Amino acid sequence: MAPDRYTCEEAFRRLDDYVDRELSAAEQQRVAVHLETCAMCAEEYVFEASLLRMVRERLARIAAPASLRARVAALLADR
């Protein structure tokens, strides 16, 4: 049986969800294996992960009004 290898296109389409850890365990593993063998995709992953980290750090410094937090919490509760 041939190994189940992702193409760059398949991995790239899932990269955002991989960074956010929103894939199933099996999908997460497939992308991880691809990133171990593909320098181009691994470089894109490093870029996206660092961009997300920077955005999160900057957002942590912004105080959201209580009314906005309450609206977001209500919307999330309705999901």
LUMSE-256490 format. One record per residue: residue number from 1; x, y, z of N, C-alpha, C in turn. Coordinates in Angstrom, 2 decimals. Layout:
<atoms>
<atom num="NUM" n_X="X" n_Y="Y" n_Z="Z" ca_X="X" ca_Y="Y" ca_Z="Z" c_X="X" c_Y="Y" c_Z="Z"/>
...
</atoms>
This chain:
<atoms>
<atom num="1" n_X="0.85" n_Y="-1.18" n_Z="0.00" ca_X="0.00" ca_Y="0.00" ca_Z="0.00" c_X="0.89" c_Y="1.24" c_Z="0.00"/>
<atom num="2" n_X="0.59" n_Y="2.20" n_Z="-0.85" ca_X="1.38" ca_Y="3.43" ca_Z="-0.96" c_X="1.09" c_Y="4.33" c_Z="0.22"/>
<atom num="3" n_X="2.09" n_Y="5.09" n_Z="0.66" ca_X="1.85" ca_Y="6.01" ca_Z="1.79" c_X="0.83" c_Y="7.07" c_Z="1.42"/>
<atom num="4" n_X="0.07" n_Y="7.51" n_Z="2.40" ca_X="-0.94" ca_Y="8.55" ca_Z="2.20" c_X="-0.26" c_Y="9.90" c_Z="2.37"/>
<atom num="5" n_X="0.18" n_Y="10.51" n_Z="1.26" ca_X="0.90" ca_Y="11.78" ca_Z="1.34" c_X="0.05" c_Y="12.89" c_Z="0.76"/>
<atom num="6" n_X="0.05" n_Y="13.98" n_Z="1.45" ca_X="-0.65" ca_Y="15.17" ca_Z="0.97" c_X="0.18" c_Y="15.84" c_Z="-0.10"/>
<atom num="7" n_X="-0.50" n_Y="16.47" n_Z="-1.03" ca_X="0.19" ca_Y="17.35" ca_Z="-1.96" c_X="0.30" c_Y="18.72" c_Z="-1.30"/>
<atom num="8" n_X="1.11" n_Y="19.56" n_Z="-1.86" ca_X="1.24" ca_Y="20.92" ca_Z="-1.34" c_X="-0.10" c_Y="21.65" c_Z="-1.39"/>
<atom num="9" n_X="-0.85" n_Y="21.45" n_Z="-2.45" ca_X="-2.14" ca_Y="22.13" ca_Z="-2.58" c_X="-3.09" c_Y="21.70" c_Z="-1.47"/>
<atom num="10" n_X="-3.14" n_Y="20.40" n_Z="-1.17" ca_X="-4.02" ca_Y="19.91" ca_Z="-0.11" c_X="-3.60" c_Y="20.46" c_Z="1.25"/>
<atom num="11" n_X="-2.31" n_Y="20.44" n_Z="1.52" ca_X="-1.81" ca_Y="20.96" ca_Z="2.79" c_X="-2.06" c_Y="22.46" c_Z="2.91"/>
<atom num="12" n_X="-1.81" n_Y="23.18" n_Z="1.82" ca_X="-1.97" ca_Y="24.63" ca_Z="1.85" c_X="-3.42" c_Y="25.02" c_Z="2.13"/>
<atom num="13" n_X="-4.38" n_Y="24.29" n_Z="1.55" ca_X="-5.80" ca_Y="24.58" ca_Z="1.78" c_X="-6.19" c_Y="24.38" c_Z="3.24"/>
<atom num="14" n_X="-5.46" n_Y="23.55" n_Z="3.96" ca_X="-5.80" ca_Y="23.25" ca_Z="5.35" c_X="-4.92" c_Y="24.00" c_Z="6.36"/>
<atom num="15" n_X="-4.00" n_Y="24.80" n_Z="5.87" ca_X="-3.00" ca_Y="25.42" ca_Z="6.74" c_X="-3.62" c_Y="26.33" c_Z="7.79"/>
<atom num="16" n_X="-4.59" n_Y="27.14" n_Z="7.41" ca_X="-5.23" ca_Y="28.03" ca_Z="8.40" c_X="-5.88" c_Y="27.22" c_Z="9.52"/>
<atom num="17" n_X="-6.60" n_Y="26.17" n_Z="9.14" ca_X="-7.23" ca_Y="25.33" ca_Z="10.16" c_X="-6.19" c_Y="24.57" c_Z="10.96"/>
<atom num="18" n_X="-5.09" n_Y="24.21" n_Z="10.34" ca_X="-4.00" ca_Y="23.52" ca_Z="11.06" c_X="-3.41" c_Y="24.46" c_Z="12.11"/>
<atom num="19" n_X="-3.14" n_Y="25.69" n_Z="11.72" ca_X="-2.59" ca_Y="26.68" ca_Z="12.65" c_X="-3.55" c_Y="26.90" c_Z="13.82"/>
<atom num="20" n_X="-4.84" n_Y="26.94" n_Z="13.53" ca_X="-5.86" ca_Y="27.17" ca_Z="14.56" c_X="-6.25" c_Y="25.89" c_Z="15.30"/>
<atom num="21" n_X="-5.65" n_Y="24.76" n_Z="14.91" ca_X="-5.95" ca_Y="23.44" ca_Z="15.49" c_X="-7.43" c_Y="23.11" c_Z="15.40"/>
<atom num="22" n_X="-7.99" n_Y="23.33" n_Z="14.21" ca_X="-9.40" ca_Y="23.06" ca_Z="13.99" c_X="-9.63" c_Y="21.84" c_Z="13.10"/>
<atom num="23" n_X="-8.58" n_Y="21.08" n_Z="12.82" ca_X="-8.70" ca_Y="19.87" ca_Z="12.02" c_X="-8.92" c_Y="18.66" c_Z="12.92"/>
<atom num="24" n_X="-9.44" n_Y="17.61" n_Z="12.33" ca_X="-9.53" ca_Y="16.35" ca_Z="13.07" c_X="-8.11" c_Y="15.87" c_Z="13.36"/>
<atom num="25" n_X="-7.98" n_Y="14.95" n_Z="14.29" ca_X="-6.66" ca_Y="14.43" ca_Z="14.63" c_X="-5.98" c_Y="13.82" c_Z="13.42"/>
<atom num="26" n_X="-6.73" n_Y="13.11" n_Z="12.59" ca_X="-6.15" ca_Y="12.48" ca_Z="11.39" c_X="-5.67" c_Y="13.53" c_Z="10.39"/>
<atom num="27" n_X="-6.49" n_Y="14.57" n_Z="10.16" ca_X="-6.09" ca_Y="15.64" ca_Z="9.24" c_X="-4.88" c_Y="16.40" c_Z="9.79"/>
<atom num="28" n_X="-4.90" n_Y="16.66" n_Z="11.10" ca_X="-3.78" ca_Y="17.36" ca_Z="11.75" c_X="-2.48" c_Y="16.58" c_Z="11.51"/>
<atom num="29" n_X="-2.56" n_Y="15.27" n_Z="11.66" ca_X="-1.39" ca_Y="14.41" ca_Z="11.47" c_X="-0.91" c_Y="14.44" c_Z="10.02"/>
<atom num="30" n_X="-1.85" n_Y="14.38" n_Z="9.08" ca_X="-1.47" ca_Y="14.40" ca_Z="7.66" c_X="-0.74" c_Y="15.69" c_Z="7.30"/>
<atom num="31" n_X="-1.26" n_Y="16.82" n_Z="7.77" ca_X="-0.60" ca_Y="18.09" ca_Z="7.48" c_X="0.77" c_Y="18.12" c_Z="8.15"/>
<atom num="32" n_X="0.86" n_Y="17.66" n_Z="9.38" ca_X="2.14" ca_Y="17.65" ca_Z="10.10" c_X="3.18" c_Y="16.83" c_Z="9.35"/>
<atom num="33" n_X="2.79" n_Y="15.68" n_Z="8.85" ca_X="3.72" ca_Y="14.83" ca_Z="8.09" c_X="4.17" c_Y="15.55" c_Z="6.83"/>
<atom num="34" n_X="3.23" n_Y="16.21" n_Z="6.16" ca_X="3.61" ca_Y="16.95" ca_Z="4.94" c_X="4.60" c_Y="18.08" c_Z="5.28"/>
<atom num="35" n_X="4.34" n_Y="18.78" n_Z="6.37" ca_X="5.23" ca_Y="19.89" ca_Z="6.74" c_X="6.64" c_Y="19.39" c_Z="7.09"/>
<atom num="36" n_X="6.74" n_Y="18.16" n_Z="7.57" ca_X="8.05" ca_Y="17.59" ca_Z="7.88" c_X="8.86" c_Y="17.29" c_Z="6.63"/>
<atom num="37" n_X="8.16" n_Y="17.12" n_Z="5.50" ca_X="8.86" ca_Y="16.72" ca_Z="4.27" c_X="8.90" c_Y="17.79" c_Z="3.19"/>
<atom num="38" n_X="8.22" n_Y="18.90" n_Z="3.41" ca_X="8.14" ca_Y="19.94" ca_Z="2.37" c_X="8.58" c_Y="21.28" c_Z="2.94"/>
<atom num="39" n_X="9.75" n_Y="21.72" n_Z="2.55" ca_X="10.31" ca_Y="22.97" ca_Z="3.06" c_X="9.46" c_Y="24.18" c_Z="2.68"/>
<atom num="40" n_X="8.89" n_Y="24.16" n_Z="1.48" ca_X="8.10" ca_Y="25.31" ca_Z="1.03" c_X="6.85" c_Y="25.47" c_Z="1.90"/>
<atom num="41" n_X="6.14" n_Y="24.39" n_Z="2.14" ca_X="4.94" ca_Y="24.46" ca_Z="2.98" c_X="5.29" c_Y="24.75" c_Z="4.43"/>
<atom num="42" n_X="6.40" n_Y="24.19" n_Z="4.90" ca_X="6.83" ca_Y="24.44" ca_Z="6.28" c_X="7.14" c_Y="25.93" c_Z="6.46"/>
<atom num="43" n_X="7.73" n_Y="26.54" n_Z="5.46" ca_X="8.03" ca_Y="27.98" ca_Z="5.53" c_X="6.74" c_Y="28.78" c_Z="5.59"/>
<atom num="44" n_X="5.75" n_Y="28.40" n_Z="4.81" ca_X="4.45" ca_Y="29.09" ca_Z="4.83" c_X="3.78" c_Y="28.91" c_Z="6.19"/>
<atom num="45" n_X="3.90" n_Y="27.73" n_Z="6.76" ca_X="3.34" ca_Y="27.47" ca_Z="8.09" c_X="3.99" c_Y="28.38" c_Z="9.14"/>
<atom num="46" n_X="5.31" n_Y="28.49" n_Z="9.10" ca_X="6.02" ca_Y="29.34" ca_Z="10.06" c_X="5.54" c_Y="30.78" c_Z="9.92"/>
<atom num="47" n_X="5.38" n_Y="31.24" n_Z="8.68" ca_X="4.90" ca_Y="32.60" ca_Z="8.44" c_X="3.50" c_Y="32.79" c_Z="9.02"/>
<atom num="48" n_X="2.58" n_Y="31.88" n_Z="8.69" ca_X="1.20" ca_Y="32.02" ca_Z="9.16" c_X="1.10" c_Y="31.92" c_Z="10.67"/>
<atom num="49" n_X="1.85" n_Y="31.00" n_Z="11.27" ca_X="1.82" ca_Y="30.85" ca_Z="12.72" c_X="2.36" c_Y="32.10" c_Z="13.41"/>
<atom num="50" n_X="3.44" n_Y="32.67" n_Z="12.86" ca_X="4.00" ca_Y="33.87" ca_Z="13.48" c_X="3.07" c_Y="35.07" c_Z="13.29"/>
<atom num="51" n_X="2.40" n_Y="35.15" n_Z="12.16" ca_X="1.44" ca_Y="36.23" ca_Z="11.92" c_X="0.27" c_Y="36.12" c_Z="12.91"/>
<atom num="52" n_X="-0.24" n_Y="34.92" n_Z="13.09" ca_X="-1.33" ca_Y="34.72" ca_Z="14.04" c_X="-0.89" c_Y="35.07" c_Z="15.46"/>
<atom num="53" n_X="0.32" n_Y="34.68" n_Z="15.83" ca_X="0.83" ca_Y="35.00" ca_Z="17.16" c_X="0.92" c_Y="36.51" c_Z="17.35"/>
<atom num="54" n_X="1.41" n_Y="37.23" n_Z="16.35" ca_X="1.52" ca_Y="38.69" ca_Z="16.44" c_X="0.14" c_Y="39.33" c_Z="16.57"/>
<atom num="55" n_X="-0.82" n_Y="38.87" n_Z="15.80" ca_X="-2.18" ca_Y="39.42" ca_Z="15.87" c_X="-2.77" c_Y="39.19" c_Z="17.26"/>
<atom num="56" n_X="-2.61" n_Y="37.97" n_Z="17.78" ca_X="-3.13" ca_Y="37.67" ca_Z="19.12" c_X="-2.48" c_Y="38.55" c_Z="20.18"/>
<atom num="57" n_X="-1.16" n_Y="38.76" n_Z="20.07" ca_X="-0.46" ca_Y="39.60" ca_Z="21.03" c_X="-0.98" c_Y="41.03" c_Z="20.98"/>
<atom num="58" n_X="-1.20" n_Y="41.53" n_Z="19.79" ca_X="-1.69" ca_Y="42.91" ca_Z="19.65" c_X="-3.13" c_Y="43.04" c_Z="20.11"/>
<atom num="59" n_X="-3.95" n_Y="42.04" n_Z="19.81" ca_X="-5.34" ca_Y="42.10" ca_Z="20.26" c_X="-5.45" c_Y="42.03" c_Z="21.77"/>
<atom num="60" n_X="-4.52" n_Y="41.34" n_Z="22.40" ca_X="-4.55" ca_Y="41.23" ca_Z="23.86" c_X="-4.35" c_Y="42.58" c_Z="24.53"/>
<atom num="61" n_X="-3.75" n_Y="43.50" n_Z="23.81" ca_X="-3.50" ca_Y="44.84" ca_Z="24.36" c_X="-4.68" c_Y="45.79" c_Z="24.20"/>
<atom num="62" n_X="-5.68" n_Y="45.38" n_Z="23.44" ca_X="-6.83" ca_Y="46.24" ca_Z="23.17" c_X="-7.96" c_Y="45.85" c_Z="24.11"/>
<atom num="63" n_X="-8.45" n_Y="46.81" n_Z="24.84" ca_X="-9.57" ca_Y="46.56" ca_Z="25.75" c_X="-10.88" c_Y="46.75" c_Z="24.99"/>
<atom num="64" n_X="-11.66" n_Y="45.69" n_Z="24.91" ca_X="-12.97" ca_Y="45.77" ca_Z="24.25" c_X="-14.00" c_Y="46.26" c_Z="25.25"/>
<atom num="65" n_X="-14.93" n_Y="47.09" n_Z="24.80" ca_X="-16.00" ca_Y="47.56" ca_Z="25.69" c_X="-16.83" c_Y="46.38" c_Z="26.19"/>
<atom num="66" n_X="-17.35" n_Y="46.52" n_Z="27.39" ca_X="-18.15" ca_Y="45.46" ca_Z="28.00" c_X="-19.35" c_Y="45.09" c_Z="27.13"/>
<atom num="67" n_X="-19.95" n_Y="46.07" n_Z="26.48" ca_X="-21.12" ca_Y="45.80" ca_Z="25.63" c_X="-20.74" c_Y="44.91" c_Z="24.45"/>
<atom num="68" n_X="-19.58" n_Y="45.13" n_Z="23.88" ca_X="-19.11" ca_Y="44.29" ca_Z="22.77" c_X="-18.83" c_Y="42.88" c_Z="23.26"/>
<atom num="69" n_X="-18.17" n_Y="42.75" n_Z="24.39" ca_X="-17.89" ca_Y="41.42" ca_Z="24.94" c_X="-19.17" c_Y="40.65" c_Z="25.21"/>
<atom num="70" n_X="-20.18" n_Y="41.35" n_Z="25.72" ca_X="-21.47" ca_Y="40.70" ca_Z="26.01" c_X="-22.15" c_Y="40.24" c_Z="24.73"/>
<atom num="71" n_X="-22.11" n_Y="41.06" n_Z="23.67" ca_X="-22.71" ca_Y="40.67" ca_Z="22.39" c_X="-22.01" c_Y="39.47" c_Z="21.79"/>
<atom num="72" n_X="-20.69" n_Y="39.46" n_Z="21.84" ca_X="-19.92" ca_Y="38.33" ca_Z="21.31" c_X="-20.23" c_Y="37.07" c_Z="22.11"/>
<atom num="73" n_X="-20.26" n_Y="37.17" n_Z="23.42" ca_X="-20.56" ca_Y="36.02" ca_Z="24.27" c_X="-21.96" c_Y="35.48" c_Z="23.94"/>
<atom num="74" n_X="-22.91" n_Y="36.36" n_Z="23.73" ca_X="-24.27" ca_Y="35.93" ca_Z="23.39" c_X="-24.31" c_Y="35.21" c_Z="22.04"/>
<atom num="75" n_X="-23.59" n_Y="35.73" n_Z="21.07" ca_X="-23.54" ca_Y="35.10" ca_Z="19.76" c_X="-22.87" c_Y="33.73" c_Z="19.85"/>
<atom num="76" n_X="-21.82" n_Y="33.62" n_Z="20.61" ca_X="-21.14" ca_Y="32.33" ca_Z="20.76" c_X="-22.02" c_Y="31.33" c_Z="21.49"/>
<atom num="77" n_X="-22.81" n_Y="31.80" n_Z="22.44" ca_X="-23.70" ca_Y="30.90" ca_Z="23.18" c_X="-24.79" c_Y="30.35" c_Z="22.27"/>
<atom num="78" n_X="-25.16" n_Y="31.11" n_Z="21.25" ca_X="-26.22" ca_Y="30.66" ca_Z="20.31" c_X="-25.72" c_Y="29.65" c_Z="19.29"/>
<atom num="79" n_X="-24.44" n_Y="29.45" n_Z="19.20" ca_X="-23.88" ca_Y="28.51" ca_Z="18.20" c_X="-24.25" c_Y="27.14" c_Z="18.47"/>
</atoms>
